[in-house]
């Protein structure tokens, strides 16, 4: 077996709106996300972790925000791309561990839907996907309610022949 670890981080500011999308799940919220795509920090951090583990750059290289094709794009498209890159190279996700940093919205009620959505896009078992959340105790931009962030760590495996 060969193993690789990848780490990803993403952050977006809040703006006017009525929902956020996190982990591929639309969540009603008093604010929206200011982003070129749908601003799903969970999937963006996960994509960066997967691309990092594959040593294939970052999400901005694969889906540049200057490209109009990605305007308001569903971030599951990005995750599908990363899943295809994994499969093409013979890798699979051993596990993914994702932390959402947000004062609001609350993640707990949506955690299982996020895990299921991510597992489906990766062609993985839900038991391999962890989604958890923390606040920043009212500190920094997250604590002031200016935006949210996510961090992801993945372990990918490949059987060597």
N, C-alpha and C positions, 0 to 999 in steps of 0.2 A: 504494500500500500504506500501511496505517496499522499502527503497531507500538505495543505496550505491554509494560512489564516489571512483574512482580509478585514480591514476596519473602514468604516464609513461614517461620515458626519454630515448633516445638512441642517440648515436654519432658514426660516422665512419669517418675514414680518407680517403682522395682521394688517388688513385693510377693510374697507366697507364690504359687507357681504352677509350671507346668512348660513354659511356652512364651511366646514373644512373637510378635506379628504385625507384620511390617515390609514395607511396600510391597505389601501384600495377600498376603504369603507367611507361613504359619505356620512358625515356627522353634523347634525344641526348645531349651529353655534351663532352667537351674536356678531361674529366677525368672520371675514373671509381671509384668504391668504393672498398676499402680493407676490406673484410669481409669473414666469413666462408660461409654464405648463400649469397643471392643477395644483402644484406646490405641495405634493404629498411628501413631507419630510421623511416619513418612515420608509417609503419605497426608494426615495433618492439616496438615503443613507445606506440602505441595503444594496442598491445597485452599485454604489461606490465600493462597498465592502467586497462584493462579488468581483467587480472589475479589478480591484486591488489584489485579490487573491490570485486572479488570473494574470496579473501584471499587464493589464490592457488599458491602463490609463484611468480616466474618471468619466463620470456621466456627462460632463460638459464637453468632452472630446467626442463622445458618441452622439450626443443630442445637444448641439450648441444652442444657447438661448438666442443667438443672433439669427437662427434659421426659423423662418415663419412657419415651416411645417410642424413645429413643435408647440406653437402657440395654443394654449389651453388644452394641451394633450393630456390624456389619461395616463398617469404614470405607470399603469400596469403594462402599457406598451413598452416602456423602458425595461421593466422587470422581465418581460417575455424575451426581449433581446438578450439580456444577460443570461437567462436560462438557456437560450439557444447556444450562446457562446460556450457555456459550461458543457452542454451535451456534445457539441461538435468536437470538443477537445477531450472527451471521455471523463469529465469530472462530474460529481454530484455533491449536493449539499449534505454534509454530515449533520450540521446544526447551524442555526442562525439565532442570535440573541440580540434583540432590539430594545433600546430604552428611549421612550419619549420623554422629553423635558418640557413640561407645560403646567401652568397654573390652571388653565382651562382650555379646552373642555376636559372633563373627566374621561379617562381612558378605560377604566374598569368595565363599564357596561358594553364596550365595543371590542374588548380584547379578543374574545373567541372568534368573532367575525373577522377581525384582522388576521389572526393566526390562520384561519381557514382560507381566506383569500390569498394570502402569501403562499401557503402550502400548495394550493391549487395551481398558481402561476409557476411555481418552481417544480411541479410534479413530484412533490415531497409529501411525506407523512406529517400531519399536524404536530405530532410529538417532537419533531425536529425543529419546530419554530417557537421561539419564546418572544412574547411582547410584554413589556412591563413599562411602568411610568414612574416619574418622580417630579416633584416640584423643585424650585430652587429657593424655597423658603423666603420668597418675596425679594430675592437678590437678583441683580442684573436685568437684562432686557426681558428674559422670560418671567422673572418675578414681578416686573412692572406691567406685565400683560401686553408687551409690545410685539410678541411673536412666540414662536415655539421652535423646538429643535428635536433632532433624533440622532441617536448613535447606534451603529450596528457592527457586530462582530460575527464573522462566519468562519466555519471550518469546512473546507471542501476536501474530498477524497477522490483518488483514482487508483484503480488496480493496475499495477505495473505488470507487464508481460515479459 
